[in-house]
Amino acid sequence: MKVPTVLIIGMLAMLGMASDAAAQKVKASVCGSDVGLNVTIAGTRSAPGGFGLVSDGLGTYQNGSRATKVTAIFQVENCTHDFTMNLGQSPRKMWTLLSGGDVGAWFFNLDRIHSLPVTTAATFLTSKFCTDGVVYGTDGKVAKNSEGAYQDNYAGCDVDETGAAFVRRAGGFSLEGDDRLSFSKSPIDHPLQSCAVVPGDPACGASFLRVYHPDATTWIIRNEPSAIGSHRVWAGGNDGYVFVGYETVPLEIVVRRQ
């Protein structure tokens, strides 16, 4: 039976697309697989406990739950190592307690949380990770150092008021009404709009977040003492997101590997 030329071309195109997708998947997976997480957020709307980002009071946010449809992962496959939680399809919610009233939050992306070394190690503050800043490989991507850690320390290591070591990272939250709440900015993700290049960006006036990694399965994200987030709202058209002011948003998020 003679197969029509158009059908042959279509089949070849589909095979090519499948091959390209498989190649992209392999390329994206060189950093490892995504990691599912269980997440707890301190405080609730009725009992905030001094926090400005709080939970809905319904307990742990569990990645992959069929009932709640929460997605909470370390994005390892795409090599960003970001910590994201998406409640877009979930009945669960977070809340930001802003100066103008409480606003629901449904998504966040906290920068490069998974790539941190354990911060309780005796040699952590003198490690290459803490002393060598950011190092890029010949491919233009963040390189691993001789100690096996990704050398992506763009905002420094430090010690808090209790003597516990932490790393500063940037992060952003998506709020209902298409608002955004940002905690500083990552120069790795935004090299042409970094604070060194565009110091007047309102995000540069916001605090970083403190990230603690006390053991192999636990991460804790807290605010800096000022706890300042940059609040933007969607204005539409050519204006896009417009800065409307700074908000004080203390927070504590505890993350555990599933």
C-alpha positions as CSV (number, residue, x, y, z in Angstrom):
1,M,0.0,0.0,0.0
2,K,1.3,3.4,-0.9
3,V,1.5,5.8,2.0
4,P,0.7,9.4,1.1
5,T,3.7,11.7,1.2
6,V,1.9,14.2,3.5
7,L,1.4,11.4,6.0
8,I,5.0,10.4,5.9
9,I,6.1,14.0,6.4
10,G,3.7,14.3,9.4
11,M,5.0,11.2,11.0
12,L,8.6,12.3,10.6
13,A,7.8,15.6,12.1
14,M,6.1,14.0,15.1
15,L,9.1,11.7,15.6
16,G,11.4,14.7,15.4
17,M,9.4,16.6,18.0
18,A,9.4,13.5,20.3
19,S,13.1,13.2,19.9
20,D,13.7,16.9,20.6
21,A,11.5,16.6,23.7
22,A,13.4,13.6,25.0
23,A,16.7,15.4,24.3
24,Q,15.5,18.4,26.2
25,K,14.4,16.2,29.1
26,V,17.8,14.5,29.3
27,K,19.5,17.9,29.1
28,A,17.3,19.4,31.9
29,S,17.8,16.4,34.1
30,V,21.6,16.6,34.4
31,C,21.1,18.4,37.8
32,G,18.9,15.6,39.1
33,S,15.2,15.1,39.7
34,D,12.7,17.5,41.3
35,V,12.2,17.0,45.0
36,G,8.7,16.8,46.6
37,L,8.3,18.7,49.9
38,N,6.1,19.1,53.0
39,V,5.8,22.7,54.0
40,T,4.6,24.4,57.2
41,I,4.1,28.2,57.5
42,A,4.0,29.8,60.9
43,G,1.0,31.8,62.1
44,T,-2.6,32.1,61.0
45,R,-5.0,35.0,60.3
46,S,-6.7,34.6,63.6
47,A,-3.4,34.0,65.5
48,P,-0.6,35.5,63.4
49,G,2.0,35.4,66.2
50,G,3.8,38.4,64.8
51,F,4.0,37.0,61.3
52,G,2.9,38.8,58.1
53,L,2.8,35.7,55.9
54,V,0.6,33.1,57.5
55,S,-1.0,29.8,56.7
56,D,-4.7,29.0,56.3
57,G,-4.6,27.1,59.6
58,L,-5.2,23.7,57.9
59,G,-1.8,22.2,58.7
60,T,1.1,21.0,56.5
61,Y,1.0,21.7,52.8
62,Q,1.9,18.4,51.2
63,N,3.2,18.1,47.7
64,G,1.2,15.7,45.5
65,S,-1.8,15.4,47.7
66,R,-4.8,14.4,45.5
67,A,-7.2,16.0,48.0
68,T,-5.5,19.4,48.2
69,K,-3.7,19.6,44.8
70,V,-0.6,21.3,46.3
71,T,2.6,21.5,44.3
72,A,5.6,22.1,46.6
73,I,8.9,21.2,45.1
74,F,12.6,22.0,44.7
75,Q,13.0,22.6,41.0
76,V,16.1,20.5,40.3
77,E,15.4,19.2,36.8
78,N,15.6,22.7,35.3
79,C,18.8,23.3,37.3
80,T,17.5,26.5,39.1
81,H,17.2,24.7,42.5
82,D,14.3,27.1,43.3
83,F,11.8,26.3,46.0
84,T,8.3,26.8,44.6
85,M,4.8,26.2,46.0
86,N,1.8,26.5,43.8
87,L,-1.8,26.6,45.2
88,G,-3.4,27.7,41.9
89,Q,-5.5,24.5,41.7
90,S,-5.8,24.0,45.4
91,P,-8.4,24.9,48.0
92,R,-5.5,25.7,50.3
93,K,-4.3,29.2,50.7
94,M,-1.6,31.4,52.3
95,W,-2.3,34.9,53.5
96,T,-0.3,38.1,53.5
97,L,-1.3,40.6,56.3
98,L,-0.6,43.9,54.5
99,S,-1.1,47.4,55.7
100,G,-4.1,47.8,53.5
101,G,-5.7,44.5,54.6
102,D,-5.3,40.8,54.3
103,V,-4.6,39.4,50.8
104,G,-4.5,35.8,49.8
105,A,-1.3,34.3,48.3
106,W,-1.3,31.4,45.9
107,F,2.3,31.0,44.7
108,F,5.9,31.7,45.7
109,N,9.3,31.1,44.2
110,L,12.3,31.3,46.6
111,D,15.6,31.4,44.8
112,R,18.1,28.5,44.8
113,I,17.1,27.0,48.2
114,H,18.0,23.5,47.3
115,S,21.6,24.2,46.3
116,L,22.6,25.3,49.8
117,P,25.2,23.3,51.7
118,V,24.2,22.3,55.3
119,T,24.7,25.4,57.3
120,T,25.3,23.7,60.7
121,A,28.6,22.2,59.5
122,A,31.6,23.3,61.6
123,T,33.4,24.5,58.5
124,F,30.4,26.2,56.8
125,L,31.4,29.8,57.3
126,T,35.0,29.1,56.0
127,S,33.8,26.9,53.2
128,K,34.4,27.9,49.5
129,F,30.6,28.4,49.2
130,C,30.8,31.2,51.8
131,T,34.1,32.7,50.8
132,D,34.0,32.6,47.0
133,G,30.8,34.3,46.0
134,V,29.4,33.3,42.6
135,V,31.5,31.4,40.0
136,Y,30.3,30.5,36.5
137,G,31.6,27.7,34.3
138,T,32.7,28.0,30.7
139,D,29.1,27.3,29.7
140,G,28.0,30.4,31.5
141,K,26.1,28.5,34.2
142,V,26.8,28.4,37.9
143,A,29.7,26.0,38.5
144,K,30.2,23.5,41.3
145,N,33.3,24.2,43.5
146,S,35.9,21.7,44.6
147,E,33.9,20.9,47.7
148,G,30.9,19.7,45.6
149,A,28.6,22.7,46.2
150,Y,27.1,25.0,43.6
151,Q,29.0,28.2,43.9
152,D,25.9,30.5,43.8
153,N,26.4,32.6,47.0
154,Y,25.4,36.0,45.6
155,A,24.2,37.6,48.9
156,G,26.5,36.2,51.5
157,C,26.6,33.9,54.5
158,D,26.1,35.3,58.0
159,V,25.3,34.4,61.6
160,D,22.0,35.5,63.3
161,E,21.3,36.8,66.8
162,T,21.4,33.2,68.2
163,G,24.7,32.2,66.6
164,A,23.1,30.1,63.8
165,A,24.5,30.4,60.3
166,F,22.4,31.2,57.3
167,V,22.5,32.3,53.6
168,R,20.7,35.2,52.1
169,R,18.5,34.6,49.1
170,A,15.9,36.5,47.1
171,G,12.2,35.4,46.7
172,G,8.9,36.5,45.4
173,F,5.2,35.8,46.2
174,S,2.2,36.0,43.9
175,L,-1.0,37.4,45.5
176,E,-4.6,37.5,44.6
177,G,-5.6,40.4,42.4
178,D,-2.3,39.8,40.5
179,D,-0.2,41.6,43.1
180,R,3.5,40.7,43.6
181,L,5.5,40.8,46.8
182,S,9.3,40.6,46.3
183,F,12.2,40.2,48.7
184,S,15.2,41.7,46.9
185,K,16.4,40.3,43.6
186,S,18.7,37.5,42.3
187,P,21.6,38.7,40.2
188,I,21.9,35.2,38.7
189,D,18.3,35.3,37.4
190,H,18.4,39.0,36.5
191,P,22.0,39.8,35.4
192,L,21.0,42.8,33.3
193,Q,18.5,44.2,35.9
194,S,20.5,43.3,39.0
195,C,20.7,45.8,41.9
196,A,24.3,46.5,40.9
197,V,23.1,47.6,37.4
198,V,19.7,49.1,38.4
199,P,20.1,50.2,42.0
200,G,16.9,52.3,41.9
201,D,14.7,49.3,41.4
202,P,12.3,49.1,44.3
203,A,13.1,45.4,44.8
204,C,16.6,46.5,45.8
205,G,15.2,48.4,48.8
206,A,13.6,45.2,50.1
207,S,15.2,42.7,52.5
208,F,16.7,39.4,51.5
209,L,15.4,36.2,53.1
210,R,17.5,34.1,55.5
211,V,17.8,30.4,54.7
212,Y,19.0,27.9,57.2
213,H,19.8,24.3,56.2
214,P,20.3,22.5,59.5
215,D,20.3,18.9,58.2
216,A,20.0,17.0,55.0
217,T,16.2,17.0,54.9
218,T,15.2,20.3,56.5
219,W,15.3,23.9,55.3
220,I,14.0,27.0,57.2
221,I,13.3,30.3,55.6
222,R,13.0,33.4,57.8
223,N,12.9,37.2,57.3
224,E,15.8,39.6,57.9
225,P,15.0,41.8,61.0
226,S,13.6,44.6,58.8
227,A,11.3,42.0,56.9
228,I,10.7,44.5,54.1
229,G,9.0,43.3,50.9
230,S,8.4,45.3,47.7
231,H,4.7,45.5,46.8
232,R,3.7,45.8,43.2
233,V,0.3,45.7,41.5
234,W,-0.7,45.1,37.9
235,A,-1.6,48.3,36.2
236,G,-2.0,46.8,32.7
237,G,-1.0,48.1,29.3
238,N,2.6,49.4,29.0
239,D,2.8,50.1,32.7
240,G,2.8,46.4,33.7
241,Y,3.5,46.0,37.4
242,V,3.7,49.3,39.4
243,F,5.4,49.7,42.7
244,V,3.0,50.9,45.4
245,G,5.1,50.7,48.5
246,Y,7.0,48.6,51.0
247,E,5.4,46.2,53.4
248,T,6.7,44.6,56.6
249,V,6.1,40.9,56.3
250,P,7.8,38.7,58.9
251,L,7.7,35.0,58.0
252,E,8.9,31.5,58.9
253,I,8.6,28.6,56.4
254,V,9.8,25.1,57.4
255,V,10.5,22.7,54.5
256,R,11.1,19.0,54.8
257,R,11.9,16.5,52.1
258,Q,9.2,13.9,51.5
